[in-house]
């Protein structure tokens, strides 16, 4: 048992972060080994644009549940790499609409087989674990009452 495993619930967030960082690093290694210039952190934007065609930065932010600023920075990087294009919304010029460029679509075709293999791999690794149901329960519980409030309640604060 390592340090984190011994401490159990006390380091739950740290373990999730370590797991996430390791996971993203390994996926990025696959992209690099295959000569695909793609970052795992771009997945959400590419996936949403593949499924929806075009979305505003605000819509991407809401679906991914990350800050507008973080999405704007990511989209800026993708735009600088000619993977997405930005245009003003027809209904509200303040909104920017994001679409994949031809280069972005070509890249999407290269990364989809990685996504399929990744999904199969994780499915095989988690057979019988019900890990996704447990994660969803924790996420939903946090939506009902924040972790900070739960900790304070435990402390009678």
N, CA, C and O atoms as a DFTB+ gen file, in Angstrom:
628 C
 N C O
     1  1       0.836      -1.177       0.000
     2  2       0.000       0.000       0.000
     3  2       0.887       1.248       0.000
     4  3       1.820       1.348       0.797
     5  1       0.595       2.202      -0.896
     6  2       1.399       3.419      -0.913
     7  2       0.798       4.480       0.018
     8  3      -0.240       4.262       0.643
     9  1       1.459       5.603       0.092
    10  2       1.059       6.704       0.970
    11  2      -0.410       7.066       0.782
    12  3      -1.160       7.166       1.754
    13  1      -0.814       7.260      -0.457
    14  2      -2.184       7.692      -0.741
    15  2      -3.203       6.614      -0.399
    16  3      -4.274       6.913       0.129
    17  1      -2.878       5.381      -0.692
    18  2      -3.799       4.281      -0.399
    19  2      -4.006       4.129       1.104
    20  3      -5.110       3.813       1.548
    21  1      -2.961       4.349       1.883
    22  2      -3.063       4.223       3.343
    23  2      -3.973       5.287       3.943
    24  3      -4.664       5.029       4.929
    25  1      -3.976       6.482       3.356
    26  2      -4.743       7.586       3.935
    27  2      -6.218       7.582       3.532
    28  3      -7.010       8.336       4.097
    29  1      -6.590       6.761       2.584
    30  2      -8.000       6.588       2.213
    31  2      -8.733       7.885       1.900
    32  3      -8.267       8.681       1.085
    33  1      -9.890       8.102       2.550
    34  2     -10.742       9.243       2.218
    35  2     -10.089      10.603       2.449
    36  3     -10.491      11.593       1.839
    37  1      -9.085      10.661       3.325
    38  2      -8.439      11.934       3.629
    39  2      -7.793      12.558       2.391
    40  3      -7.712      13.782       2.283
    41  1      -7.338      11.729       1.466
    42  2      -6.657      12.236       0.269
    43  2      -7.426      11.866      -1.006
    44  3      -6.831      11.680      -2.067
    45  1      -8.729      11.762      -0.889
    46  2      -9.567      11.383      -2.028
    47  2      -9.335      12.303      -3.229
    48  3      -9.112      11.832      -4.344
    49  1      -9.390      13.613      -2.997
    50  2      -9.188      14.573      -4.084
    51  2      -7.804      14.465      -4.698
    52  3      -7.649      14.553      -5.916
    53  1      -6.801      14.273      -3.856
    54  2      -5.425      14.131      -4.348
    55  2      -5.284      12.892      -5.218
    56  3      -4.608      12.921      -6.246
    57  1      -5.923      11.806      -4.806
    58  2      -5.856      10.569      -5.597
    59  2      -6.550      10.753      -6.941
    60  3      -6.053      10.299      -7.971
    61  1      -7.703      11.421      -6.926
    62  2      -8.396      11.663      -8.193
    63  2      -7.547      12.532      -9.113
    64  3      -7.473      12.284     -10.316
    65  1      -6.909      13.549      -8.542
    66  2      -6.059      14.430      -9.350
    67  2      -4.875      13.651      -9.933
    68  3      -4.564      13.789     -11.116
    69  1      -4.220      12.837      -9.106
    70  2      -3.088      12.026      -9.578
    71  2      -3.537      11.071     -10.674
    72  3      -2.857      10.907     -11.687
    73  1      -4.680      10.447     -10.463
    74  2      -5.223       9.522     -11.453
    75  2      -5.516      10.256     -12.758
    76  3      -5.180       9.769     -13.838
    77  1      -6.141      11.425     -12.658
    78  2      -6.466      12.222     -13.837
    79  2      -5.204      12.655     -14.580
    80  3      -5.124      12.534     -15.803
    81  1      -4.227      13.155     -13.843
    82  2      -2.975      13.589     -14.474
    83  2      -2.268      12.427     -15.157
    84  3      -1.764      12.572     -16.270
    85  1      -2.230      11.283     -14.498
    86  2      -1.610      10.100     -15.094
    87  2      -2.362       9.628     -16.321
    88  3      -1.758       9.256     -17.328
    89  1      -3.674       9.644     -16.233
    90  2      -4.529       9.239     -17.344
    91  2      -4.278      10.133     -18.558
    92  3      -4.034       9.641     -19.660
    93  1      -4.339      11.450     -18.349
    94  2      -4.138      12.386     -19.459
    95  2      -2.733      12.263     -20.041
    96  3      -2.551      12.361     -21.254
    97  1      -1.748      12.050     -19.185
    98  2      -0.374      11.872     -19.647
    99  2      -0.249      10.640     -20.538
   100  3       0.402      10.690     -21.582
   101  1      -0.868       9.543     -20.132
   102  2      -0.818       8.307     -20.921
   103  2      -1.536       8.467     -22.259
   104  3      -1.060       7.979     -23.285
   105  1      -2.671       9.144     -22.248
   106  2      -3.403       9.362     -23.502
   107  2      -2.585      10.266     -24.423
   108  3      -2.507      10.019     -25.626
   109  1      -1.974      11.311     -23.862
   110  2      -1.115      12.182     -24.674
   111  2       0.068      11.408     -25.244
   112  3       0.522      11.693     -26.352
   113  1       0.569      10.431     -24.493
   114  2       1.667       9.590     -24.981
   115  2       1.211       8.789     -26.197
   116  3       1.975       8.628     -27.149
   117  1      -0.016       8.289     -26.178
   118  2      -0.547       7.552     -27.334
   119  2      -0.596       8.469     -28.551
   120  3      -0.148       8.094     -29.635
   121  1      -1.145       9.681     -28.369
   122  2      -1.194      10.625     -29.496
   123  2       0.210      10.888     -30.039
   124  3       0.423      10.857     -31.251
   125  1       1.164      11.146     -29.148
   126  2       2.540      11.432     -29.572
   127  2       3.161      10.237     -30.279
   128  3       3.802      10.395     -31.318
   129  1       2.973       9.033     -29.720
   130  2       3.537       7.825     -30.327
   131  2       2.974       7.580     -31.724
   132  3       3.651       7.018     -32.585
   133  1       1.734       8.005     -31.940
   134  2       1.101       7.832     -33.252
   135  2       1.358       9.016     -34.184
   136  3       0.885       9.029     -35.321
   137  1       2.106      10.006     -33.701
   138  2       2.405      11.180     -34.517
   139  2       1.208      12.093     -34.708
   140  3       1.128      12.819     -35.699
   141  1       0.279      12.060     -33.764
   142  2      -0.926      12.898     -33.841
   143  2      -0.722      14.099     -32.925
   144  3      -0.514      13.945     -31.721
   145  1      -0.785      15.300     -33.505
   146  2      -0.575      16.532     -32.745
   147  2      -1.893      16.949     -32.087
   148  3      -2.609      17.815     -32.589
   149  1      -2.194      16.306     -30.947
   150  2      -3.451      16.550     -30.244
   151  2      -3.202      16.433     -28.752
   152  3      -2.433      15.581     -28.307
   153  1      -3.852      17.287     -27.988
   154  2      -3.755      17.262     -26.528
   155  2      -5.037      16.677     -25.955
   156  3      -6.132      17.050     -26.373
   157  1      -4.908      15.769     -25.008
   158  2      -6.083      15.151     -24.389
   159  2      -7.018      16.194     -23.788
   160  3      -8.229      15.979     -23.734
   161  1      -6.475      17.310     -23.341
   162  2      -7.309      18.359     -22.745
   163  2      -8.246      19.014     -23.763
   164  3      -9.195      19.696     -23.376
   165  1      -7.991      18.818     -25.044
   166  2      -8.861      19.372     -26.087
   167  2     -10.071      18.484     -26.372
   168  3     -10.973      18.877     -27.111
   169  1     -10.088      17.294     -25.787
   170  2     -11.116      16.302     -26.101
   171  2     -12.530      16.874     -26.067
   172  3     -13.278      16.733     -27.035
   173  1     -12.900      17.514     -24.967
   174  2     -14.276      17.986     -24.807
   175  2     -14.723      18.896     -25.932
   176  3     -15.828      18.749     -26.454
   177  1     -13.874      19.835     -26.308
   178  2     -14.226      20.771     -27.381
   179  2     -14.383      20.026     -28.703
   180  3     -15.358      20.239     -29.425
   181  1     -13.437      19.162     -29.020
   182  2     -13.522      18.407     -30.277
   183  2     -14.753      17.504     -30.301
   184  3     -15.455      17.424     -31.309
   185  1     -15.002      16.834     -29.196
   186  2     -16.150      15.926     -29.124
   187  2     -17.453      16.699     -29.338
   188  3     -18.308      16.277     -30.117
   189  1     -17.599      17.820     -28.651
   190  2     -18.827      18.610     -28.781
   191  2     -19.001      19.170     -30.187
   192  3     -20.107      19.163     -30.727
   193  1     -17.915      19.656     -30.783
   194  2     -18.017      20.197     -32.143
   195  2     -18.304      19.092     -33.148
   196  3     -19.009      19.320     -34.132
   197  1     -17.773      17.906     -32.917
   198  2     -18.076      16.770     -33.786
   199  2     -19.565      16.437     -33.720
   200  3     -20.189      16.171     -34.748
   201  1     -20.131      16.450     -32.529
   202  2     -21.539      16.075     -32.354
   203  2     -22.509      17.187     -32.746
   204  3     -23.623      16.908     -33.188
   205  1     -22.089      18.457     -32.588
   206  2     -23.011      19.580     -32.783
   207  2     -22.713      20.451     -33.993
   208  3     -23.553      21.260     -34.387
   209  1     -21.549      20.304     -34.582
   210  2     -21.209      21.133     -35.737
   211  2     -20.642      22.477     -35.335
   212  3     -19.511      22.816     -35.685
   213  1     -21.430      23.240     -34.600
   214  2     -20.967      24.543     -34.133
   215  2     -21.600      24.848     -32.784
   216  3     -22.733      24.455     -32.504
   217  1     -20.850      25.548     -31.965
   218  2     -21.333      25.943     -30.642
   219  2     -20.683      27.262     -30.260
   220  3     -19.602      27.597     -30.745
   221  1     -21.343      28.000     -29.397
   222  2     -20.726      29.209     -28.861
   223  2     -19.771      28.819     -27.732
   224  3     -19.859      27.728     -27.168
   225  1     -18.876      29.719     -27.427
   226  2     -17.960      29.487     -26.310
   227  2     -18.762      29.289     -25.027
   228  3     -18.427      28.442     -24.200
   229  1     -19.816      30.072     -24.870
   230  2     -20.686      29.945     -23.689
   231  2     -21.311      28.554     -23.609
   232  3     -21.344      27.948     -22.538
   233  1     -21.804      28.051     -24.732
   234  2     -22.425      26.718     -24.744
   235  2     -21.406      25.631     -24.387
   236  3     -21.711      24.713     -23.626
   237  1     -20.207      25.741     -24.935
   238  2     -19.149      24.768     -24.620
   239  2     -18.843      24.813     -23.128
   240  3     -18.722      23.775     -22.477
   241  1     -18.720      26.018     -22.598
   242  2     -18.438      26.203     -21.179
   243  2     -19.511      25.560     -20.310
   244  3     -19.196      24.889     -19.327
   245  1     -20.764      25.759     -20.665
   246  2     -21.865      25.193     -19.872
   247  2     -21.878      23.669     -19.920
   248  3     -22.030      23.016     -18.888
   249  1     -21.718      23.102     -21.113
   250  2     -21.771      21.642     -21.242
   251  2     -20.594      20.985     -20.527
   252  3     -20.770      19.981     -19.837
   253  1     -19.400      21.542     -20.688
   254  2     -18.208      20.959     -20.070
   255  2     -18.078      21.315     -18.588
   256  3     -17.254      20.750     -17.868
   257  1     -18.911      22.266     -18.148
   258  2     -18.887      22.719     -16.755
   259  2     -17.505      23.215     -16.345
   260  3     -16.997      22.896     -15.270
   261  1     -16.912      24.009     -17.240
   262  2     -15.654      24.688     -16.933
   263  2     -15.839      26.166     -17.243
   264  3     -16.778      26.543     -17.945
   265  1     -14.966      26.987     -16.733
   266  2     -15.146      28.429     -16.845
   267  2     -15.108      28.908     -18.296
   268  3     -14.467      28.313     -19.162
   269  1     -15.821      30.005     -18.519
   270  2     -15.830      30.648     -19.832
   271  2     -14.405      31.020     -20.221
   272  3     -14.008      30.865     -21.376
   273  1     -13.643      31.507     -19.254
   274  2     -12.254      31.900     -19.491
   275  2     -11.405      30.717     -19.955
   276  3     -10.613      30.847     -20.888
   277  1     -11.571      29.567     -19.305
   278  2     -10.796      28.374     -19.685
   279  2     -11.136      27.934     -21.101
   280  3     -10.249      27.570     -21.873
   281  1     -12.426      27.967     -21.443
   282  2     -12.837      27.590     -22.802
   283  2     -12.290      28.598     -23.802
   284  3     -11.791      28.211     -24.859
   285  1     -12.377      29.880     -23.485
   286  2     -11.854      30.919     -24.384
   287  2     -10.374      30.718     -24.657
   288  3      -9.928      30.843     -25.798
   289  1      -9.605      30.406     -23.611
   290  2      -8.168      30.184     -23.782
   291  2      -7.900      28.959     -24.649
   292  3      -7.024      28.979     -25.514
   293  1      -8.661      27.893     -24.412
   294  2      -8.469      26.680     -25.203
   295  2      -8.837      26.933     -26.666
   296  3      -8.112      26.531     -27.576
   297  1      -9.962      27.600     -26.879
   298  2     -10.405      27.897     -28.243
   299  2      -9.394      28.806     -28.937
   300  3      -9.142      28.652     -30.132
   301  1      -8.815      29.746     -28.201
   302  2      -7.784      30.620     -28.776
   303  2      -6.601      29.784     -29.262
   304  3      -6.096      30.000     -30.364
   305  1      -6.163      28.831     -28.444
   306  2      -5.058      27.945     -28.826
   307  2      -5.425      27.129     -30.060
   308  3      -4.632      27.011     -30.994
   309  1      -6.628      26.567     -30.058
   310  2      -7.080      25.765     -31.202
   311  2      -7.178      26.616     -32.458
   312  3      -6.859      26.151     -33.553
   313  1      -7.616      27.861     -32.307
   314  2      -7.717      28.782     -33.437
   315  2      -6.330      29.137     -33.969
   316  3      -6.122      29.195     -35.181
   317  1      -5.391      29.373     -33.065
   318  2      -4.012      29.684     -33.477
   319  2      -3.376      28.512     -34.215
   320  3      -2.488      28.704     -35.045
   321  1      -3.830      27.305     -33.912
   322  2      -3.335      26.105     -34.593
   323  2      -4.180      25.740     -35.807
   324  3      -4.016      24.665     -36.384
   325  1      -5.080      26.634     -36.193
   326  2      -5.947      26.457     -37.362
   327  2      -6.822      25.200     -37.260
   328  3      -7.118      24.561     -38.269
   329  1      -7.230      24.856     -36.041
   330  2      -8.080      23.680     -35.843
   331  2      -9.544      24.063     -35.685
   332  3     -10.436      23.260     -35.960
   333  1      -9.790      25.294     -35.241
   334  2     -11.155      25.818     -35.172
   335  2     -11.167      27.215     -35.766
   336  3     -10.145      27.899     -35.833
   337  1     -12.356      27.616     -36.195
   338  2     -12.568      28.978     -36.676
   339  2     -13.628      29.620     -35.798
   340  3     -14.502      28.943     -35.256
   341  1     -13.536      30.931     -35.666
   342  2     -14.485      31.695     -34.858
   343  2     -15.218      32.684     -35.736
   344  3     -14.634      33.293     -36.633
   345  1     -16.495      32.835     -35.470
   346  2     -17.276      33.848     -36.175
   347  2     -18.319      34.400     -35.216
   348  3     -18.745      33.709     -34.290
   349  1     -18.736      35.659     -35.437
   350  2     -19.768      36.210     -34.559
   351  2     -21.106      35.512     -34.798
   352  3     -21.414      35.104     -35.918
   353  1     -21.886      35.382     -33.745
   354  2     -23.218      34.787     -33.857
   355  2     -24.105      35.681     -34.713
   356  3     -23.996      36.906     -34.660
   357  1     -24.974      35.073     -35.493
   358  2     -25.917      35.841     -36.314
   359  2     -26.947      36.546     -35.440
   360  3     -27.509      37.568     -35.832
   361  1     -27.191      35.994     -34.253
   362  2     -28.221      36.537     -33.369
   363  2     -27.665      37.506     -32.331
   364  3     -28.393      38.359     -31.823
   365  1     -26.386      37.379     -32.019
   366  2     -25.775      38.215     -30.991
   367  2     -24.286      38.336     -31.308
   368  3     -23.512      37.413     -31.059
   369  1     -23.895      39.484     -31.859
   370  2     -22.516      39.684     -32.318
   371  2     -21.490      39.550     -31.189
   372  3     -20.304      39.357     -31.455
   373  1     -21.935      39.651     -29.937
   374  2     -21.008      39.497     -28.812
   375  2     -20.604      38.041     -28.621
   376  3     -19.541      37.756     -28.070
   377  1     -21.447      37.123     -29.073
   378  2     -21.160      35.690     -28.937
   379  2     -20.284      35.223     -30.086
   380  3     -20.482      35.618     -31.236
   381  1     -19.310      34.375     -29.760
   382  2     -18.461      33.801     -30.805
   383  2     -18.864      32.353     -31.019
   384  3     -19.004      31.581     -30.071
   385  1     -19.046      32.005     -32.285
   386  2     -19.400      30.644     -32.669
   387  2     -18.119      29.919     -33.079
   388  3     -17.295      30.455     -33.819
   389  1     -17.971      28.704     -32.588
   390  2     -16.767      27.904     -32.837
   391  2     -17.131      26.740     -33.747
   392  3     -18.115      26.040     -33.508
   393  1     -16.335      26.534     -34.791
   394  2     -16.506      25.386     -35.696
   395  2     -15.132      24.791     -35.988
   396  3     -14.115      25.482     -35.924
   397  1     -15.117      23.511     -36.307
   398  2     -13.866      22.882     -36.728
   399  2     -13.508      23.354     -38.132
   400  3     -14.381      23.473     -38.991
   401  1     -12.242      23.620     -38.362
   402  2     -11.760      23.926     -39.705
   403  2     -11.548      22.602     -40.443
   404  3     -11.724      21.527     -39.869
   405  1     -11.172      22.691     -41.713
   406  2     -10.846      21.465     -42.450
   407  2      -9.698      20.716     -41.765
   408  3      -9.711      19.488     -41.681
   409  1      -8.709      21.467     -41.278
   410  2      -7.593      20.837     -40.551
   411  2      -8.088      20.176     -39.271
   412  3      -7.634      19.090     -38.910
   413  1      -9.015      20.831     -38.589
   414  2      -9.600      20.265     -37.376
   415  2     -10.368      18.988     -37.669
   416  3     -10.325      18.032     -36.894
   417  1     -11.075      18.980     -38.798
   418  2     -11.837      17.783     -39.188
   419  2     -10.900      16.633     -39.560
   420  3     -11.180      15.475     -39.250
   421  1      -9.789      16.955     -40.225
   422  2      -8.794      15.922     -40.546
   423  2      -8.203      15.338     -39.267
   424  3      -8.031      14.125     -39.146
   425  1      -7.895      16.217     -38.319
   426  2      -7.360      15.765     -37.037
   427  2      -8.388      14.896     -36.311
   428  3      -8.036      13.879     -35.713
   429  1      -9.645      15.294     -36.365
   430  2     -10.718      14.522     -35.736
   431  2     -10.744      13.098     -36.283
   432  3     -10.919      12.145     -35.524
   433  1     -10.572      12.950     -37.587
   434  2     -10.550      11.610     -38.191
   435  2      -9.365      10.777     -37.698
   436  3      -9.453       9.551     -37.625
   437  1      -8.263      11.441     -37.363
   438  2      -7.094      10.724     -36.836
   439  2      -7.291      10.308     -35.378
   440  3      -6.809       9.257     -34.956
   441  1      -8.001      11.137     -34.613
   442  2      -8.111      10.858     -33.179
   443  2      -9.287       9.954     -32.819
   444  3      -9.287       9.347     -31.749
   445  1     -10.272       9.856     -33.681
   446  2     -11.432       9.011     -33.348
   447  2     -11.058       7.551     -33.075
   448  3     -11.614       6.958     -32.151
   449  1     -10.141       6.948     -33.838
   450  2      -9.745       5.574     -33.495
   451  2      -9.097       5.469     -32.105
   452  3      -9.247       4.454     -31.425
   453  1      -8.386       6.509     -31.692
   454  2      -7.799       6.520     -30.347
   455  2      -8.923       6.543     -29.311
   456  3      -8.869       5.823     -28.313
   457  1      -9.934       7.369     -29.552
   458  2     -11.069       7.454     -28.626
   459  2     -11.762       6.102     -28.493
   460  3     -12.119       5.679     -27.393
   461  1     -11.948       5.429     -29.631
   462  2     -12.613       4.117     -29.604
   463  2     -11.783       3.105     -28.808
   464  3     -12.323       2.351     -27.998
   465  1     -10.477       3.096     -29.042
   466  2      -9.593       2.174     -28.315
   467  2      -9.546       2.532     -26.830
   468  3      -9.513       1.647     -25.975
   469  1      -9.544       3.817     -26.528
   470  2      -9.547       4.275     -25.139
   471  2     -10.817       3.818     -24.423
   472  3     -10.760       3.310     -23.303
   473  1     -11.948       4.003     -25.072
   474  2     -13.222       3.599     -24.459
   475  2     -13.242       2.095     -24.177
   476  3     -13.673       1.663     -23.108
   477  1     -12.775       1.304     -25.142
   478  2     -12.723      -0.152     -24.946
   479  2     -11.771      -0.519     -23.812
   480  3     -12.073      -1.391     -22.997
   481  1     -10.627       0.147     -23.765
   482  2      -9.628      -0.142     -22.736
   483  2     -10.163       0.159     -21.341
   484  3     -10.040      -0.662     -20.433
   485  1     -10.753       1.327     -21.177
   486  2     -11.281       1.705     -19.859
   487  2     -12.447       0.799     -19.480
   488  3     -12.595       0.434     -18.314
   489  1     -13.267       0.439     -20.446
   490  2     -14.379      -0.483     -20.173
   491  2     -13.845      -1.815     -19.671
   492  3     -14.364      -2.371     -18.703
   493  1     -12.807      -2.330     -20.329
   494  2     -12.197      -3.595     -19.892
   495  2     -11.583      -3.472     -18.494
   496  3     -11.694      -4.389     -17.680
   497  1     -10.941      -2.343     -18.223
   498  2     -10.277      -2.152     -16.933
   499  2     -11.265      -2.011     -15.775
   500  3     -10.920      -2.284     -14.626
   501  1     -12.480      -1.591     -16.076
   502  2     -13.441      -1.293     -15.011
   503  2     -14.618      -2.262     -14.965
   504  3     -15.610      -1.991     -14.289
   505  1     -14.526      -3.372     -15.666
   506  2     -15.618      -4.349     -15.672
   507  2     -15.958      -4.748     -14.237
   508  3     -15.080      -5.109     -13.454
   509  1     -17.230      -4.677     -13.913
   510  2     -17.710      -5.101     -12.606
   511  2     -17.434      -4.135     -11.466
   512  3     -17.754      -4.436     -10.316
   513  1     -16.853      -2.990     -11.757
   514  2     -16.485      -2.058     -10.690
   515  2     -17.579      -1.051     -10.336
   516  3     -17.610      -0.541      -9.216
   517  1     -18.451      -0.770     -11.256
   518  2     -19.487       0.250     -11.070
   519  2     -18.878       1.610     -10.711
   520  3     -19.508       2.415     -10.025
   521  1     -17.666       1.858     -11.174
   522  2     -16.961       3.089     -10.823
   523  2     -17.684       4.333     -11.340
   524  3     -17.707       5.361     -10.663
   525  1     -18.267       4.249     -12.521
   526  2     -18.916       5.422     -13.099
   527  2     -20.189       5.778     -12.348
   528  3     -20.527       6.954     -12.214
   529  1     -20.898       4.764     -11.856
   530  2     -22.082       5.019     -11.041
   531  2     -21.687       5.698      -9.730
   532  3     -22.367       6.613      -9.266
   533  1     -20.583       5.243      -9.142
   534  2     -20.117       5.841      -7.887
   535  2     -19.661       7.289      -8.106
   536  3     -19.960       8.166      -7.296
   537  1     -18.945       7.532      -9.192
   538  2     -18.516       8.902      -9.493
   539  2     -19.713       9.811      -9.708
   540  3     -19.727      10.947      -9.234
   541  1     -20.721       9.316     -10.423
   542  2     -21.914      10.117     -10.673
   543  2     -22.627      10.438      -9.356
   544  3     -23.123      11.550      -9.174
   545  1     -22.679       9.479      -8.450
   546  2     -23.321       9.723      -7.156
   547  2     -22.577      10.814      -6.395
   548  3     -23.199      11.712      -5.828
   549  1     -21.260      10.741      -6.382
   550  2     -20.469      11.761      -5.689
   551  2     -20.688      13.125      -6.336
   552  3     -20.893      14.117      -5.637
   553  1     -20.647      13.178      -7.661
   554  2     -20.885      14.447      -8.362
   555  2     -22.257      15.008      -8.026
   556  3     -22.390      16.200      -7.745
   557  1     -23.271      14.162      -8.052
   558  2     -24.634      14.612      -7.741
   559  2     -24.759      15.055      -6.288
   560  3     -25.443      16.034      -5.990
   561  1     -24.099      14.335      -5.385
   562  2     -24.114      14.737      -3.973
   563  2     -23.491      16.117      -3.795
   564  3     -23.991      16.923      -3.010
   565  1     -22.406      16.398      -4.514
   566  2     -21.769      17.711      -4.421
   567  2     -22.664      18.808      -4.980
   568  3     -22.598      19.951      -4.528
   569  1     -23.496      18.473      -5.954
   570  2     -24.434      19.464      -6.476
   571  2     -25.498      19.806      -5.431
   572  3     -25.969      20.941      -5.363
   573  1     -25.866      18.825      -4.629
   574  2     -26.879      19.045      -3.589
   575  2     -26.313      19.847      -2.422
   576  3     -26.979      20.732      -1.885
   577  1     -25.084      19.531      -2.036
   578  2     -24.433      20.231      -0.926
   579  2     -22.928      20.173      -1.155
   580  3     -22.361      19.102      -1.370
   581  1     -22.294      21.333      -1.107
   582  2     -20.859      21.405      -1.395
   583  2     -20.039      20.640      -0.363
   584  3     -20.478      20.410       0.764
   585  1     -18.851      20.259      -0.777
   586  2     -17.931      19.577       0.127
   587  2     -17.585      20.479       1.308
   588  3     -17.523      20.019       2.448
   589  1     -17.361      21.763       1.033
   590  2     -17.002      22.677       2.124
   591  2     -18.108      22.733       3.174
   592  3     -17.826      22.753       4.373
   593  1     -19.348      22.758       2.737
   594  2     -20.458      22.781       3.689
   595  2     -20.532      21.473       4.471
   596  3     -20.805      21.477       5.671
   597  1     -20.294      20.375       3.799
   598  2     -20.313      19.069       4.473
   599  2     -19.214      18.983       5.544
   600  3     -19.442      18.465       6.637
   601  1     -18.033      19.493       5.217
   602  2     -16.929      19.478       6.190
   603  2     -17.292      20.331       7.403
   604  3     -17.097      19.915       8.545
   605  1     -17.821      21.529       7.144
   606  2     -18.207      22.412       8.254
   607  2     -19.299      21.780       9.104
   608  3     -19.300      21.930      10.326
   609  1     -20.224      21.078       8.472
   610  2     -21.269      20.385       9.232
   611  2     -20.655      19.330      10.149
   612  3     -21.078      19.177      11.294
   613  1     -19.649      18.598       9.641
   614  2     -18.970      17.594      10.461
   615  2     -18.276      18.231      11.668
   616  3     -18.132      17.613      12.722
   617  1     -17.856      19.471      11.484
   618  2     -17.151      20.189      12.551
   619  2     -18.108      20.981      13.441
   620  3     -17.685      21.638      14.392
   621  1     -19.413      20.911      13.119
   622  2     -20.433      21.695      13.838
   623  2     -20.138      23.189      13.790
   624  3     -20.323      23.906      14.773
   625  1     -19.676      23.643      12.631
   626  2     -19.355      25.065      12.434
   627  2     -20.492      25.730      11.687
   628  3     -20.434      26.929      11.414
